[in-house]
């Protein structure tokens, strides 16, 4: 008898920098979520669709849960908790190269209250040897009563397929939720803005990561050329100077890096026009947060 078709929602959670977005991109096989070495990079809930002959797993990439210091931080935490309550299976990501800590215990305690199946995903296994990995797997399994514990590496591809098998096994029987050719339901403009933000985050000093937001004002398609006009928002004039760099060198760099990624995403040539604007304290201003899509 043929296996029953399954479809549903899953997400990865974990403390900032546990490798959630990198894992989502590795599973989908394409860049959907932005990644950065800076914690709390993800700000939008992005859905990525994984197609299997017998199942469809819709991965929701959420921001990391953190102690909020601004209105933006509070909104991101609300978004995370709302997503958790709506998915079928949750992968708690714990890096193989860092000891299980307070943050992991806090999150696993929060997850214990949910109806979703929770599995532990030990990420970044490429960074440790077998002995260290074995010790980490034992520590992780002692953390909570997980439905499964799966070690993976998004970089080498180790056990990525196994992880998808395990996750789809916990989805409910259901018809397909999205068409075959759909990889994400996120509007192109949001994905483009995220790629620009990722390029802008590269190499900026530590005080900047959360102060950068990007708004795509206009996208015009002319034949095989897409013209994109976007504004990069920061909170202070001093930050504007950092993003632009000496004689505009940093902003030019950001444009080159972002354009390459956007051309890959859209499959067309791209003309990218970037401007840096100051929106004072935008992370604390409800009106500005709305305008910037939060």
Order of alpha helices (4+ residues) and beta strands (2+ residues): beta-alpha-beta-beta-alpha-beta-alpha-beta-alpha-beta-alpha-alpha-beta-beta-alpha-alpha-beta-alpha
